[in-house]
């Protein structure tokens, strides 16, 4: 008797009935999944834009006069916290250089201002940069 029932069984009809019964539920679930993915994408896009804005601020070179660089040179020796505050305020970037090609990293290294050197490295300063004299 089981064999005769199996002969009458149509797997395609069975699957179609299950799909029909669950179609609305599936659509609702897929809609929730799509909304969740859209939300995650929007959050990732916002995070990416924030990172790119910070990178832009850090990677843009600024023009500074001789007095500014003299102050940086002096403060690397006497007040490294002041210099680091200029970096965090984006008053100086890792790409800024004086007329001789000296960057903050080179000046800080010259004076042994380890905290400033470390900050420059962490912010992506060019470790291979050399001044006009090749130093």
The first five atom37 places (N, CA, C, CB, O) and aatype in JSON, in Angstrom:
{
  "aatype": [20, 20, 20, 20, 20, 20, 20, 20, 20, 20, 20, 20, 20, 20, 20, 20, 20, 20, 20, 20, 20, 20, 20, 20, 20, 20, 20, 20, 20, 20, 20, 20, 20, 20, 20, 20, 20, 20, 20, 20, 20, 20, 20, 20, 20, 20, 20, 20, 20, 20, 20, 20, 20, 20, 20, 20, 20, 20, 20, 20, 20, 20, 20, 20, 20, 20, 20, 20, 20, 20, 20, 20, 20, 20, 20, 20, 20, 20, 20, 20, 20, 20, 20, 20, 20, 20, 20, 20, 20, 20, 20, 20, 20, 20, 20, 20, 20, 20, 20, 20, 20, 20, 20, 20, 20, 20, 20, 20, 20, 20, 20, 20, 20, 20, 20, 20, 20, 20, 20, 20, 20, 20, 20, 20, 20, 20, 20, 20, 20, 20, 20, 20, 20, 20, 20],
  "atom_mask": [
    [1, 1, 1, 1, 1],
    [1, 1, 1, 1, 1],
    [1, 1, 1, 1, 1],
    [1, 1, 1, 1, 1],
    [1, 1, 1, 1, 1],
    [1, 1, 1, 1, 1],
    [1, 1, 1, 1, 1],
    [1, 1, 1, 1, 1],
    [1, 1, 1, 1, 1],
    [1, 1, 1, 1, 1],
    [1, 1, 1, 1, 1],
    [1, 1, 1, 1, 1],
    [1, 1, 1, 1, 1],
    [1, 1, 1, 1, 1],
    [1, 1, 1, 1, 1],
    [1, 1, 1, 1, 1],
    [1, 1, 1, 1, 1],
    [1, 1, 1, 1, 1],
    [1, 1, 1, 1, 1],
    [1, 1, 1, 1, 1],
    [1, 1, 1, 1, 1],
    [1, 1, 1, 1, 1],
    [1, 1, 1, 1, 1],
    [1, 1, 1, 1, 1],
    [1, 1, 1, 1, 1],
    [1, 1, 1, 1, 1],
    [1, 1, 1, 1, 1],
    [1, 1, 1, 1, 1],
    [1, 1, 1, 1, 1],
    [1, 1, 1, 1, 1],
    [1, 1, 1, 1, 1],
    [1, 1, 1, 1, 1],
    [1, 1, 1, 1, 1],
    [1, 1, 1, 1, 1],
    [1, 1, 1, 1, 1],
    [1, 1, 1, 1, 1],
    [1, 1, 1, 1, 1],
    [1, 1, 1, 1, 1],
    [1, 1, 1, 1, 1],
    [1, 1, 1, 1, 1],
    [1, 1, 1, 1, 1],
    [1, 1, 1, 1, 1],
    [1, 1, 1, 1, 1],
    [1, 1, 1, 1, 1],
    [1, 1, 1, 1, 1],
    [1, 1, 1, 1, 1],
    [1, 1, 1, 1, 1],
    [1, 1, 1, 1, 1],
    [1, 1, 1, 1, 1],
    [1, 1, 1, 1, 1],
    [1, 1, 1, 1, 1],
    [1, 1, 1, 1, 1],
    [1, 1, 1, 1, 1],
    [1, 1, 1, 1, 1],
    [1, 1, 1, 1, 1],
    [1, 1, 1, 1, 1],
    [1, 1, 1, 1, 1],
    [1, 1, 1, 1, 1],
    [1, 1, 1, 1, 1],
    [1, 1, 1, 1, 1],
    [1, 1, 1, 1, 1],
    [1, 1, 1, 1, 1],
    [1, 1, 1, 1, 1],
    [1, 1, 1, 1, 1],
    [1, 1, 1, 1, 1],
    [1, 1, 1, 1, 1],
    [1, 1, 1, 1, 1],
    [1, 1, 1, 1, 1],
    [1, 1, 1, 1, 1],
    [1, 1, 1, 1, 1],
    [1, 1, 1, 1, 1],
    [1, 1, 1, 1, 1],
    [1, 1, 1, 1, 1],
    [1, 1, 1, 1, 1],
    [1, 1, 1, 1, 1],
    [1, 1, 1, 1, 1],
    [1, 1, 1, 1, 1],
    [1, 1, 1, 1, 1],
    [1, 1, 1, 1, 1],
    [1, 1, 1, 1, 1],
    [1, 1, 1, 1, 1],
    [1, 1, 1, 1, 1],
    [1, 1, 1, 1, 1],
    [1, 1, 1, 1, 1],
    [1, 1, 1, 1, 1],
    [1, 1, 1, 1, 1],
    [1, 1, 1, 1, 1],
    [1, 1, 1, 1, 1],
    [1, 1, 1, 1, 1],
    [1, 1, 1, 1, 1],
    [1, 1, 1, 1, 1],
    [1, 1, 1, 1, 1],
    [1, 1, 1, 1, 1],
    [1, 1, 1, 1, 1],
    [1, 1, 1, 1, 1],
    [1, 1, 1, 1, 1],
    [1, 1, 1, 1, 1],
    [1, 1, 1, 1, 1],
    [1, 1, 1, 1, 1],
    [1, 1, 1, 1, 1],
    [1, 1, 1, 1, 1],
    [1, 1, 1, 1, 1],
    [1, 1, 1, 1, 1],
    [1, 1, 1, 1, 1],
    [1, 1, 1, 1, 1],
    [1, 1, 1, 1, 1],
    [1, 1, 1, 1, 1],
    [1, 1, 1, 1, 1],
    [1, 1, 1, 1, 1],
    [1, 1, 1, 1, 1],
    [1, 1, 1, 1, 1],
    [1, 1, 1, 1, 1],
    [1, 1, 1, 1, 1],
    [1, 1, 1, 1, 1],
    [1, 1, 1, 1, 1],
    [1, 1, 1, 1, 1],
    [1, 1, 1, 1, 1],
    [1, 1, 1, 1, 1],
    [1, 1, 1, 1, 1],
    [1, 1, 1, 1, 1],
    [1, 1, 1, 1, 1],
    [1, 1, 1, 1, 1],
    [1, 1, 1, 1, 1],
    [1, 1, 1, 1, 1],
    [1, 1, 1, 1, 1],
    [1, 1, 1, 1, 1],
    [1, 1, 1, 1, 1],
    [1, 1, 1, 1, 1],
    [1, 1, 1, 1, 1],
    [1, 1, 1, 1, 1],
    [1, 1, 1, 1, 1],
    [1, 1, 1, 1, 1],
    [1, 1, 1, 1, 1],
    [1, 1, 1, 1, 1],
    [1, 1, 1, 1, 1]
  ],
  "atom_positions": [
    [[0.82, -1.19, 0.0], [0.0, 0.0, 0.0], [0.87, 1.26, 0.0], [-0.94, 0.0, 1.21], [0.52, 2.24, -0.65]],
    [[1.99, 1.23, 0.71], [2.92, 2.36, 0.74], [3.47, 2.63, -0.66], [4.07, 2.07, 1.72], [3.62, 3.78, -1.08]],
    [[3.77, 1.56, -1.36], [4.31, 1.7, -2.71], [3.31, 2.37, -3.63], [4.72, 0.34, -3.28], [3.69, 3.19, -4.47]],
    [[2.04, 2.04, -3.51], [1.04, 2.66, -4.38], [0.87, 4.14, -4.03], [-0.32, 1.92, -4.27], [0.64, 4.96, -4.92]],
    [[0.97, 4.5, -2.74], [0.89, 5.9, -2.35], [2.09, 6.69, -2.89], [0.83, 6.03, -0.82], [1.97, 7.85, -3.29]],
    [[3.23, 6.05, -2.9], [4.44, 6.7, -3.41], [4.35, 6.93, -4.92], [5.68, 5.85, -3.09], [4.87, 7.92, -5.44]],
    [[3.67, 6.01, -5.6], [3.52, 6.18, -7.04], [2.68, 7.4, -7.37], [2.89, 4.93, -7.66], [2.88, 8.05, -8.4]],
    [[1.73, 7.72, -6.48], [0.85, 8.87, -6.71], [1.49, 10.18, -6.25], [-0.47, 8.65, -5.99], [0.99, 11.26, -6.57]],
    [[2.56, 10.09, -5.54], [3.21, 11.28, -4.96], [3.96, 12.04, -6.05], [4.18, 10.88, -3.82], [4.77, 11.46, -6.78]],
    [[3.69, 13.34, -6.16], [4.36, 14.2, -7.14], [5.21, 15.22, -6.37], [3.32, 14.92, -8.08], [4.68, 16.13, -5.74]],
    [[6.51, 15.06, -6.44], [7.42, 15.92, -5.7], [7.29, 17.38, -6.13], [8.87, 15.45, -5.89], [7.4, 18.28, -5.3]],
    [[7.06, 17.62, -7.41], [6.93, 19.0, -7.9], [5.71, 19.69, -7.29], [6.82, 19.02, -9.44], [5.78, 20.85, -6.9]],
    [[4.58, 18.97, -7.2], [3.39, 19.54, -6.56], [3.65, 19.81, -5.09], [2.18, 18.59, -6.73], [3.24, 20.84, -4.55]],
    [[4.33, 18.88, -4.44], [4.62, 19.02, -3.01], [5.46, 20.29, -2.76], [5.37, 17.77, -2.49], [5.14, 21.08, -1.88]],
    [[6.51, 20.47, -3.54], [7.38, 21.64, -3.4], [6.61, 22.91, -3.73], [8.62, 21.51, -4.31], [6.75, 23.91, -3.04]],
    [[5.8, 22.87, -4.78], [5.03, 24.05, -5.16], [4.07, 24.46, -4.06], [4.26, 23.79, -6.46], [3.91, 25.65, -3.78]],
    [[3.43, 23.48, -3.42], [2.51, 23.79, -2.32], [3.25, 24.42, -1.14], [1.79, 22.51, -1.85], [2.76, 25.37, -0.54]],
    [[4.42, 23.9, -0.82], [5.2, 24.46, 0.29], [5.62, 25.89, -0.05], [6.46, 23.59, 0.58], [5.53, 26.79, 0.79]],
    [[6.06, 26.09, -1.29], [6.48, 27.43, -1.69], [5.32, 28.41, -1.67], [7.1, 27.39, -3.08], [5.48, 29.55, -1.23]],
    [[4.16, 27.98, -2.15], [2.98, 28.85, -2.13], [2.6, 29.22, -0.71], [1.8, 28.17, -2.83], [2.28, 30.38, -0.44]],
    [[2.64, 28.26, 0.2], [2.26, 28.51, 1.59], [3.22, 29.5, 2.25], [2.23, 27.21, 2.38], [2.82, 30.3, 3.09]],
    [[4.47, 29.43, 1.88], [5.47, 30.24, 2.55], [5.91, 31.47, 1.75], [6.67, 29.4, 2.86], [6.82, 32.19, 2.16]],
    [[5.28, 31.71, 0.62], [5.73, 32.79, -0.27], [5.65, 34.16, 0.41], [4.9, 32.8, -1.55], [6.6, 34.94, 0.35]],
    [[4.53, 34.45, 1.05], [4.4, 35.76, 1.71], [5.41, 35.89, 2.85], [2.97, 35.95, 2.25], [6.02, 36.94, 3.03]],
    [[5.58, 34.81, 3.6], [6.55, 34.82, 4.7], [7.96, 35.02, 4.16], [6.47, 33.51, 5.52], [8.76, 35.77, 4.73]],
    [[8.26, 34.35, 3.06], [9.59, 34.48, 2.45], [9.82, 35.91, 1.95], [9.75, 33.48, 1.3], [10.89, 36.48, 2.14]],
    [[8.81, 36.48, 1.32], [8.94, 37.83, 0.81], [9.15, 38.83, 1.94], [7.71, 38.22, -0.01], [9.96, 39.75, 1.83]],
    [[8.42, 38.64, 3.04], [8.58, 39.53, 4.19], [9.98, 39.39, 4.78], [7.52, 39.22, 5.27], [10.61, 40.38, 5.13]],
    [[10.46, 38.16, 4.87], [11.8, 37.92, 5.4], [12.86, 38.53, 4.48], [12.05, 36.41, 5.58], [13.81, 39.15, 4.95]],
    [[12.69, 38.35, 3.18], [13.64, 38.91, 2.23], [13.62, 40.44, 2.29], [13.34, 38.43, 0.8], [14.66, 41.08, 2.19]],
    [[12.44, 41.01, 2.45], [12.32, 42.46, 2.56], [13.06, 42.97, 3.8], [10.85, 42.88, 2.61], [13.74, 43.99, 3.74]],
    [[12.92, 42.25, 4.93], [13.64, 42.63, 6.15], [15.14, 42.52, 5.94], [13.2, 41.76, 7.33], [15.9, 43.39, 6.37]],
    [[15.57, 41.46, 5.28], [17.0, 41.26, 4.99], [17.53, 42.39, 4.11], [17.24, 39.89, 4.3], [18.63, 42.91, 4.35]],
    [[16.76, 42.77, 3.1], [17.19, 43.84, 2.2], [17.3, 45.16, 2.95], [16.21, 43.98, 1.01], [18.25, 45.91, 2.76]],
    [[16.32, 45.45, 3.82], [16.38, 46.68, 4.61], [17.6, 46.69, 5.53], [15.1, 46.84, 5.44], [18.27, 47.71, 5.67]],
    [[17.87, 45.54, 6.15], [19.04, 45.43, 7.02], [20.33, 45.66, 6.22], [19.08, 44.05, 7.71], [21.22, 46.37, 6.68]],
    [[20.43, 45.06, 5.05], [21.61, 45.25, 4.21], [21.76, 46.71, 3.77], [21.54, 44.33, 2.98], [22.87, 47.23, 3.73]],
    [[20.65, 47.35, 3.43], [20.7, 48.76, 3.05], [21.2, 49.62, 4.22], [19.32, 49.25, 2.59], [21.99, 50.54, 4.03]],
    [[20.72, 49.3, 5.41], [21.14, 50.05, 6.6], [22.63, 49.84, 6.86], [20.33, 49.62, 7.83], [23.36, 50.8, 7.14]],
    [[23.08, 48.59, 6.75], [24.51, 48.31, 6.96], [25.35, 49.01, 5.91], [24.77, 46.8, 6.92], [26.42, 49.54, 6.22]],
    [[24.9, 49.02, 4.68], [25.62, 49.7, 3.6], [25.7, 51.19, 3.86], [24.94, 49.43, 2.25], [26.76, 51.8, 3.67]],
    [[24.6, 51.79, 4.3], [24.6, 53.22, 4.6], [25.57, 53.53, 5.74], [23.18, 53.69, 4.97], [26.28, 54.53, 5.68]],
    [[25.61, 52.69, 6.77], [26.53, 52.89, 7.89], [27.97, 52.76, 7.42], [26.24, 51.88, 9.01], [28.83, 53.54, 7.83]],
    [[28.25, 51.76, 6.58], [29.61, 51.59, 6.07], [30.01, 52.76, 5.18], [29.72, 50.29, 5.29], [31.16, 53.2, 5.22]],
    [[29.08, 53.26, 4.39], [29.38, 54.4, 3.52], [29.7, 55.63, 4.37], [28.19, 54.69, 2.57], [30.64, 56.36, 4.08]],
    [[28.91, 55.86, 5.42], [29.16, 57.0, 6.3], [30.52, 56.87, 6.98], [28.04, 57.11, 7.36], [31.26, 57.84, 7.08]],
    [[30.83, 55.66, 7.45], [32.13, 55.43, 8.09], [33.27, 55.67, 7.1], [32.21, 53.99, 8.66], [34.27, 56.29, 7.45]],
    [[33.12, 55.18, 5.88], [34.13, 55.37, 4.85], [34.33, 56.86, 4.56], [33.72, 54.62, 3.56], [35.47, 57.32, 4.43]],
    [[33.23, 57.62, 4.46], [33.33, 59.04, 4.17], [34.03, 59.78, 5.31], [31.95, 59.64, 3.93], [34.78, 60.72, 5.07]],
    [[33.77, 59.36, 6.56], [34.45, 59.98, 7.7], [35.95, 59.7, 7.64], [33.87, 59.46, 9.03], [36.76, 60.59, 7.88]],
    [[36.31, 58.47, 7.31], [37.73, 58.11, 7.21], [38.4, 58.91, 6.09], [37.89, 56.58, 6.95], [39.5, 59.42, 6.27]],
    [[37.73, 59.01, 4.96], [38.32, 59.74, 3.83], [38.46, 61.23, 4.16], [37.46, 59.56, 2.57], [39.42, 61.86, 3.74]],
    [[37.51, 61.78, 4.9], [37.61, 63.19, 5.29], [38.81, 63.39, 6.21], [36.32, 63.66, 5.99], [39.56, 64.35, 6.05]],
    [[38.99, 62.48, 7.17], [40.15, 62.57, 8.07], [41.44, 62.41, 7.29], [40.07, 61.52, 9.17], [42.41, 63.14, 7.52]],
    [[41.45, 61.46, 6.36], [42.65, 61.23, 5.56], [42.96, 62.46, 4.71], [42.48, 59.99, 4.66], [44.12, 62.84, 4.55]],
    [[41.92, 63.08, 4.17], [42.12, 64.28, 3.37], [42.75, 65.38, 4.21], [40.8, 64.76, 2.77], [43.67, 66.07, 3.76]],
    [[42.25, 65.55, 5.43], [42.79, 66.58, 6.31], [44.25, 66.3, 6.65], [41.96, 66.68, 7.6], [45.06, 67.22, 6.72]],
    [[44.57, 65.04, 6.86], [45.93, 64.68, 7.25], [46.87, 64.71, 6.05], [45.94, 63.29, 7.89], [48.05, 65.04, 6.2]],
    [[46.38, 64.38, 4.87], [47.24, 64.22, 3.7], [47.41, 65.48, 2.86], [46.71, 63.15, 2.85], [48.18, 65.47, 1.9]],
    [[46.74, 66.54, 3.19], [46.9, 67.75, 2.41], [48.05, 68.59, 2.98], [45.59, 68.56, 2.4], [48.11, 68.84, 4.18]],
    [[48.93, 69.0, 2.11], [50.05, 69.83, 2.55], [49.58, 71.27, 2.7], [51.22, 69.74, 1.55], [48.8, 71.78, 1.89]],
    [[50.06, 71.91, 3.74], [49.75, 73.32, 4.01], [51.0, 74.16, 3.79], [49.21, 73.5, 5.45], [52.12, 73.66, 3.9]],
    [[50.8, 75.42, 3.48], [51.91, 76.36, 3.35], [52.11, 77.05, 4.7], [51.63, 77.41, 2.21], [51.15, 77.5, 5.31]],
    [[53.35, 77.12, 5.15], [53.67, 77.8, 6.4], [54.88, 78.71, 6.18], [53.96, 76.77, 7.55], [55.77, 78.4, 5.38]],
    [[54.9, 79.81, 6.89], [56.01, 80.74, 6.76], [57.2, 80.31, 7.62], [55.57, 82.16, 7.14], [57.12, 79.37, 8.41]],
    [[58.29, 81.02, 7.43], [59.54, 80.7, 8.14], [59.37, 80.78, 9.65], [60.66, 81.64, 7.69], [59.93, 79.96, 10.39]],
    [[58.59, 81.75, 10.13], [58.35, 81.9, 11.57], [57.66, 80.66, 12.15], [57.5, 83.18, 11.84], [57.98, 80.2, 13.25]],
    [[56.72, 80.13, 11.4], [56.02, 78.91, 11.84], [57.01, 77.77, 12.03], [54.93, 78.51, 10.82], [56.99, 77.09, 13.06]],
    [[57.87, 77.56, 11.03], [58.82, 76.46, 11.1], [59.87, 76.68, 12.2], [59.52, 76.28, 9.76], [60.29, 75.73, 12.85]],
    [[60.27, 77.93, 12.41], [61.18, 78.21, 13.52], [60.52, 77.86, 14.85], [61.61, 79.7, 13.51], [61.16, 77.32, 15.75]],
    [[59.23, 78.18, 14.95], [58.48, 77.85, 16.17], [58.39, 76.33, 16.35], [57.05, 78.48, 16.11], [58.54, 75.83, 17.46]],
    [[58.14, 75.62, 15.27], [58.07, 74.15, 15.33], [59.41, 73.6, 15.79], [57.68, 73.55, 13.96], [59.47, 72.72, 16.65]],
    [[60.48, 74.11, 15.22], [61.83, 73.65, 15.59], [62.06, 73.86, 17.09], [62.9, 74.41, 14.76], [62.55, 72.96, 17.78]],
    [[61.73, 75.02, 17.57], [61.92, 75.34, 19.0], [61.01, 74.48, 19.89], [61.64, 76.84, 19.25], [61.45, 73.94, 20.9]],
    [[59.74, 74.36, 19.5], [58.77, 73.64, 20.33], [59.01, 72.13, 20.33], [57.36, 73.93, 19.85], [58.64, 71.45, 21.29]],
    [[59.62, 71.59, 19.29], [59.98, 70.16, 19.31], [60.96, 69.87, 20.45], [60.59, 69.73, 17.94], [60.98, 68.78, 21.01]],
    [[61.76, 70.87, 20.77], [62.74, 70.72, 21.85], [62.12, 71.03, 23.22], [63.93, 71.63, 21.6], [62.38, 70.33, 24.19]],
    [[61.31, 72.08, 23.27], [60.86, 72.58, 24.57], [59.42, 72.22, 24.95], [61.0, 74.04, 24.59], [59.1, 72.14, 26.14]],
    [[58.55, 72.02, 23.96], [57.13, 71.79, 24.27], [56.5, 70.85, 23.23], [56.37, 73.13, 24.3], [55.69, 71.28, 22.41]],
    [[56.87, 69.58, 23.27], [56.33, 68.64, 22.27], [54.81, 68.51, 22.31], [56.96, 67.27, 22.47], [54.18, 68.23, 21.29]],
    [[54.2, 68.71, 23.48], [52.74, 68.62, 23.56], [52.08, 69.7, 22.7], [52.28, 68.76, 25.02], [51.04, 69.45, 22.08]],
    [[52.67, 70.86, 22.66], [52.15, 71.94, 21.82], [52.18, 71.53, 20.35], [52.97, 73.24, 22.04], [51.21, 71.73, 19.62]],
    [[53.3, 70.96, 19.94], [53.43, 70.53, 18.54], [52.4, 69.45, 18.22], [54.87, 70.01, 18.25], [51.76, 69.48, 17.17]],
    [[52.24, 68.5, 19.14], [51.26, 67.43, 18.9], [49.84, 67.99, 18.85], [51.37, 66.34, 20.01], [49.0, 67.46, 18.13]],
    [[49.56, 69.04, 19.6], [48.23, 69.66, 19.54], [48.0, 70.31, 18.17], [48.06, 70.71, 20.67], [46.87, 70.32, 17.67]],
    [[49.06, 70.85, 17.58], [48.93, 71.42, 16.23], [48.56, 70.34, 15.22], [50.25, 72.12, 15.81], [47.78, 70.58, 14.3]],
    [[49.13, 69.16, 15.4], [48.83, 68.04, 14.5], [47.37, 67.63, 14.67], [49.76, 66.83, 14.78], [46.66, 67.46, 13.68]],
    [[46.93, 67.46, 15.91], [45.55, 67.02, 16.13], [44.52, 68.07, 15.69], [45.34, 66.7, 17.6], [43.38, 67.73, 15.38]],
    [[44.93, 69.33, 15.65], [44.04, 70.4, 15.18], [44.16, 70.6, 13.67], [44.36, 71.72, 15.9], [43.53, 71.5, 13.12]],
    [[44.96, 69.78, 13.02], [45.2, 69.86, 11.57], [45.86, 71.17, 11.15], [43.9, 69.7, 10.82], [45.72, 71.6, 10.01]],
    [[46.59, 71.8, 12.07], [47.32, 73.01, 11.72], [48.6, 72.66, 10.97], [47.66, 73.82, 12.99], [49.18, 73.5, 10.28]],
    [[49.03, 71.43, 11.1], [50.19, 70.93, 10.36], [49.91, 69.49, 9.97], [51.51, 71.04, 11.22], [49.39, 68.71, 10.77]],
    [[50.24, 69.13, 8.75], [50.01, 67.76, 8.29], [51.34, 67.04, 8.11], [49.22, 67.75, 6.96], [52.41, 67.64, 8.25]],
    [[51.26, 65.79, 7.82], [52.46, 64.98, 7.63], [53.14, 65.28, 6.29], [52.11, 63.5, 7.71], [54.24, 64.8, 6.03]],
    [[52.51, 66.08, 5.46], [53.06, 66.42, 4.16], [53.61, 67.84, 4.1], [52.01, 66.24, 3.1], [54.21, 68.23, 3.1]],
    [[53.4, 68.59, 5.16], [53.93, 69.95, 5.2], [55.45, 69.9, 5.31], [53.32, 70.74, 6.39], [56.01, 69.06, 6.02]],
    [[56.11, 70.8, 4.62], [57.57, 70.87, 4.67], [58.0, 72.33, 4.56], [58.22, 70.02, 3.54], [57.34, 73.14, 3.91]],
    [[59.12, 72.64, 5.2], [59.64, 74.0, 5.1], [60.33, 74.18, 3.75], [60.62, 74.3, 6.27], [60.33, 73.27, 2.92]],
    [[60.91, 75.34, 3.53], [61.54, 75.65, 2.23], [62.72, 74.73, 1.92], [62.01, 77.1, 2.22], [63.11, 74.58, 0.76]],
    [[63.28, 74.12, 2.95], [64.41, 73.2, 2.76], [63.97, 71.74, 2.64], [65.4, 73.35, 3.91], [64.8, 70.84, 2.52]],
    [[62.65, 71.53, 2.68], [62.12, 70.17, 2.53], [62.01, 69.39, 3.82], [62.96, 69.41, 1.58], [61.73, 68.19, 3.8]],
    [[62.23, 70.04, 4.95], [62.14, 69.35, 6.24], [60.68, 69.25, 6.69], [62.98, 70.09, 7.32], [59.97, 70.25, 6.75]],
    [[60.27, 68.04, 6.99], [58.91, 67.8, 7.49], [58.96, 67.76, 9.01], [58.33, 66.47, 6.92], [60.03, 67.77, 9.62]],
    [[57.79, 67.7, 9.61], [57.71, 67.59, 11.06], [58.45, 66.35, 11.55], [56.23, 67.55, 11.52], [59.13, 66.38, 12.57]],
    [[58.31, 65.25, 10.82], [59.01, 64.02, 11.21], [60.52, 64.24, 11.27], [58.68, 62.89, 10.23], [61.16, 63.83, 12.23]],
    [[61.09, 64.88, 10.26], [62.54, 65.11, 10.24], [62.97, 66.04, 11.37], [62.97, 65.69, 8.89], [64.0, 65.81, 12.01]],
    [[62.19, 67.07, 11.61], [62.55, 68.02, 12.68], [62.46, 67.34, 14.04], [61.62, 69.27, 12.64], [63.35, 67.49, 14.88]],
    [[61.37, 66.59, 14.27], [61.19, 65.91, 15.56], [62.29, 64.87, 15.77], [59.8, 65.25, 15.63], [62.8, 64.72, 16.88]],
    [[62.64, 64.16, 14.72], [63.71, 63.15, 14.85], [65.04, 63.81, 15.17], [63.83, 62.31, 13.54], [65.82, 63.3, 15.97]],
    [[65.29, 64.94, 14.55], [66.55, 65.67, 14.81], [66.7, 66.01, 16.29], [66.61, 66.96, 13.96], [67.79, 65.93, 16.84]],
    [[65.59, 66.38, 16.94], [65.63, 66.79, 18.34], [65.29, 65.66, 19.3], [64.68, 67.94, 18.56], [65.21, 65.87, 20.51]],
    [[65.1, 64.47, 18.78], [64.81, 63.33, 19.66], [63.45, 63.41, 20.33], [65.87, 63.22, 20.71], [63.25, 62.89, 21.43]],
    [[62.51, 64.07, 19.66], [61.16, 64.2, 20.2], [60.36, 62.94, 19.84], [60.45, 65.5, 19.65], [59.57, 62.94, 18.9]],
    [[60.6, 61.88, 20.62], [60.07, 60.56, 20.31], [58.55, 60.56, 20.16], [60.46, 59.59, 21.4], [58.03, 59.95, 19.22]],
    [[57.82, 61.23, 21.04], [56.36, 61.22, 20.97], [55.85, 61.83, 19.67], [55.77, 61.98, 22.15], [54.88, 61.35, 19.08]],
    [[56.51, 62.88, 19.22], [56.11, 63.5, 17.96], [56.46, 62.58, 16.79], [56.79, 64.89, 17.78], [55.67, 62.42, 15.86]],
    [[57.63, 61.98, 16.84], [58.03, 61.03, 15.8], [57.02, 59.9, 15.71], [59.46, 60.46, 16.08], [56.58, 59.53, 14.62]],
    [[56.64, 59.35, 16.85], [55.68, 58.24, 16.88], [54.33, 58.68, 16.3], [55.49, 57.72, 18.31], [53.71, 57.94, 15.54]],
    [[53.88, 59.88, 16.66], [52.63, 60.4, 16.13], [52.7, 60.54, 14.61], [52.3, 61.76, 16.78], [51.77, 60.17, 13.9]],
    [[53.8, 61.07, 14.13], [53.98, 61.23, 12.68], [53.92, 59.88, 11.97], [55.32, 61.93, 12.37], [53.27, 59.74, 10.93]],
    [[54.59, 58.9, 12.53], [54.58, 57.56, 11.94], [53.17, 57.0, 11.93], [55.54, 56.61, 12.7], [52.72, 56.45, 10.93]],
    [[52.47, 57.13, 13.06], [51.1, 56.61, 13.16], [50.15, 57.28, 12.18], [50.58, 56.79, 14.57], [49.18, 56.67, 11.74]],
    [[50.43, 58.53, 11.83], [49.57, 59.26, 10.9], [50.01, 59.1, 9.45], [49.55, 60.72, 11.26], [49.46, 59.74, 8.55]],
    [[50.99, 58.25, 9.21], [51.36, 57.93, 7.83], [52.4, 58.83, 7.21], [50.18, 57.96, 7.0], [52.46, 58.95, 5.98]],
    [[53.24, 59.46, 8.03], [54.31, 60.29, 7.47], [55.2, 59.43, 6.57], [55.15, 60.96, 8.6], [55.4, 58.25, 6.83]],
    [[55.71, 60.04, 5.55], [56.58, 59.35, 4.6], [57.94, 59.11, 5.25], [56.73, 60.18, 3.28], [58.72, 60.05, 5.45]],
    [[58.23, 57.86, 5.58], [59.48, 57.52, 6.26], [60.68, 57.63, 5.32], [59.4, 56.09, 6.83], [61.82, 57.7, 5.78]],
    [[60.45, 57.66, 4.05], [61.55, 57.77, 3.09], [61.81, 59.19, 2.62], [61.27, 56.91, 1.9], [62.69, 59.42, 1.8]],
    [[61.05, 60.15, 3.14], [61.21, 61.55, 2.72], [62.58, 62.08, 3.11], [60.11, 62.43, 3.32], [63.06, 61.83, 4.22]],
    [[63.2, 62.82, 2.21], [64.49, 63.46, 2.5], [64.38, 64.94, 2.2], [65.65, 62.81, 1.66], [63.62, 65.35, 1.32]],
    [[65.13, 65.73, 2.93], [65.14, 67.18, 2.68], [65.97, 67.46, 1.42], [65.71, 67.97, 3.92], [66.42, 66.54, 0.74]],
    [[66.17, 68.73, 1.12], [66.88, 69.1, -0.09], [68.34, 68.66, -0.1], [66.82, 70.57, -0.29], [68.95, 68.51, -1.16]],
    [[68.9, 68.45, 1.08], [70.29, 67.99, 1.19], [70.38, 66.46, 1.21], [70.94, 68.57, 2.46], [71.47, 65.9, 1.37]],
    [[69.25, 65.79, 1.04], [69.26, 64.33, 1.0], [69.27, 63.68, 2.35], [70.42, 63.87, 0.25], [69.58, 62.49, 2.45]],
    [[68.93, 64.42, 3.42], [68.93, 63.86, 4.76], [67.53, 63.48, 5.19], [69.53, 64.83, 5.76], [67.34, 62.99, 6.3]]
  ]
}
